[in-house]
Amino acid sequence: MDMEKAQESAMKRGAILMSDNIEVKVNIPSYEYDIHSLVKAFYPKAEVSVQVKDAFETDCPFQMDVHFTEGHVNVTTYQNGETLYVGFCDLPDTLTRKEVKDRFKRLIYQALSEHSGRVLPWGTLTGIRPTKIPMAMLEDGASDEEIKTYMEETYYCSEEKIQLSTEIAKWEMKLLNSLDYQNGYSLYVGIPFCPSTCLYCSFTSYPLGKWAKRVDDYLDALCKEIDFIAEELKDKVLNSVYIGGGTPTTLNAQQMDRLLTKIEEKFDFSQVKEFTVEAGRPDSVTREKLEVIKKHKVDRISVNPQTMKDETLKIIGRHHTVQQTVEAYQLAREVGFDNINMDLIIGLPGESKEDVAHTLNELKALAPDSITVHSLAIKRAARLNLFKDTYEEMGLENSSEIMDMTYASCMEQGLLPYYLYRQKNMAGNFENVGYAKADKAGIYNILIMEEKQSIVAAGAGASTKMVYPGGRIERIENVKDVGQYIERIDEMIQRKKDFWEMNGR
């Protein structure tokens, strides 16, 4: 779609929506999620209803009718009862379900682009792993030009996003080729405690102040699950280990030592390519904890600022200062870590392009080994969403210009894009991108995003993802509640045992 033509058409119609309700009716089930995701991509602030029904039930200012008949689909949009757009496309019986989705999503995209005056950087793609497309095509021997043509014509992706995803797919393939990932697995260990809950977070975390007396009980249960996993998978090759959360460094030094010792005693590390601990919150980092982590086999950590603006840190509930971030990072370097990641979030309340530029310059001075740039995602259960009107008044700004600026800054630092994923309701409909020095790319991040390898997870809320030949993926979930996890640890272990006996490891 041509942006200038779309904007001109939208201005003529007076059709640009920001926060109105949108009603969509469809005459057959099974495609509601795909339609909803695409409409929300254009109108993230709108309340969107997609239902299977015969007639509109509200007086929403903007309505859409998606009507499937034998051999084709019609899309009609209305504004205040006036017909705005009518389009259709053929759906031959020979099409696969994916091909049907691709066709009607392009039709909906055309209608919404004309109505809103917008084009989306990722076009009709609403999934979280866009690099899977160029990777699969590269594995089949496709050229860059063939990938570009396919992604433009099938998904209306922008040239910039096609180039980015293809570039990342090539690096991922190179790293994956160095692993026997199909016969191995990775281990995730979850620590659900945090110093506080951030404004944008929907993760079920537990404030350490209220749960400090139960941390050792949690570790008892966690170590029991680790013992089971190690025994069950003793004949499998372990490729990477990732301790995340929450904030793993809410554990004190003795608790961290206990956990790391358990992992190293139980698993064969002879083929482990990467062992990561998220230090995460600078206010949870001490020299003693870092020294404990360093004496074990951990070779990669994160110290995550999110922003280098103190005012924003207060707004989002990060109880630390910019200076504490700098001190935690420098302390990690002093202790001897040579692979440190730092996370940023773009689109935080009240942050301007100039604020992002300031943060990037501050990080450039620190020179981390990798930077992960997150576009703010407004998650349903997060405080940011529950009180979104308040924070939207402050401004939630992201743009192609800002994303291009983060790309340029990382490239100037010798950090290349190596993995990418997306989330629902991201600011600006953009993406999260990991940048790293050539030899410091996060192997676990690639494995979990590309779904090429089983990730076996331990801890409250942890989700094991088993990848089987042919691409079949099955999940084994642990309960999220810490108290329930402690009390029901034998049940969590039995879930895995029963699943593996039925499906294989």
Secondary structure as GFF3:
##gff-version 3
##sequence-region A 1 505
A	DSSP	alpha_helix	3	13	.	.	.	ID=ss1
A	DSSP	beta_strand	21	26	.	.	.	ID=ss2
A	DSSP	alpha_helix	32	42	.	.	.	ID=ss3
A	DSSP	beta_strand	47	52	.	.	.	ID=ss4
A	DSSP	beta_strand	62	69	.	.	.	ID=ss5
A	DSSP	beta_strand	72	79	.	.	.	ID=ss6
A	DSSP	beta_strand	82	90	.	.	.	ID=ss7
A	DSSP	alpha_helix	97	116	.	.	.	ID=ss8
A	DSSP	alpha_helix	132	139	.	.	.	ID=ss9
A	DSSP	alpha_helix	144	155	.	.	.	ID=ss10
A	DSSP	alpha_helix	159	176	.	.	.	ID=ss11
A	DSSP	beta_strand	184	191	.	.	.	ID=ss12
A	DSSP	beta_strand	193	194	.	.	.	ID=ss13
A	DSSP	beta_strand	206	207	.	.	.	ID=ss14
A	DSSP	alpha_helix	208	211	.	.	.	ID=ss15
A	DSSP	three_ten_helix	212	214	.	.	.	ID=ss16
A	DSSP	alpha_helix	215	232	.	.	.	ID=ss17
A	DSSP	beta_strand	237	245	.	.	.	ID=ss18
A	DSSP	three_ten_helix	248	250	.	.	.	ID=ss19
A	DSSP	alpha_helix	253	266	.	.	.	ID=ss20
A	DSSP	beta_strand	274	280	.	.	.	ID=ss21
A	DSSP	three_ten_helix	282	284	.	.	.	ID=ss22
A	DSSP	alpha_helix	287	295	.	.	.	ID=ss23
A	DSSP	beta_strand	300	303	.	.	.	ID=ss24
A	DSSP	alpha_helix	310	315	.	.	.	ID=ss25
A	DSSP	alpha_helix	322	335	.	.	.	ID=ss26
A	DSSP	beta_strand	340	346	.	.	.	ID=ss27
A	DSSP	alpha_helix	353	366	.	.	.	ID=ss28
A	DSSP	beta_strand	370	375	.	.	.	ID=ss29
A	DSSP	alpha_helix	383	386	.	.	.	ID=ss30
A	DSSP	alpha_helix	388	394	.	.	.	ID=ss31
A	DSSP	alpha_helix	400	412	.	.	.	ID=ss32
A	DSSP	beta_strand	416	421	.	.	.	ID=ss33
A	DSSP	three_ten_helix	427	429	.	.	.	ID=ss34
A	DSSP	beta_strand	432	436	.	.	.	ID=ss35
A	DSSP	alpha_helix	443	450	.	.	.	ID=ss36
A	DSSP	beta_strand	454	458	.	.	.	ID=ss37
A	DSSP	beta_strand	463	467	.	.	.	ID=ss38
A	DSSP	three_ten_helix	469	471	.	.	.	ID=ss39
A	DSSP	beta_strand	473	477	.	.	.	ID=ss40
A	DSSP	alpha_helix	482	487	.	.	.	ID=ss41
A	DSSP	alpha_helix	489	503	.	.	.	ID=ss42
###
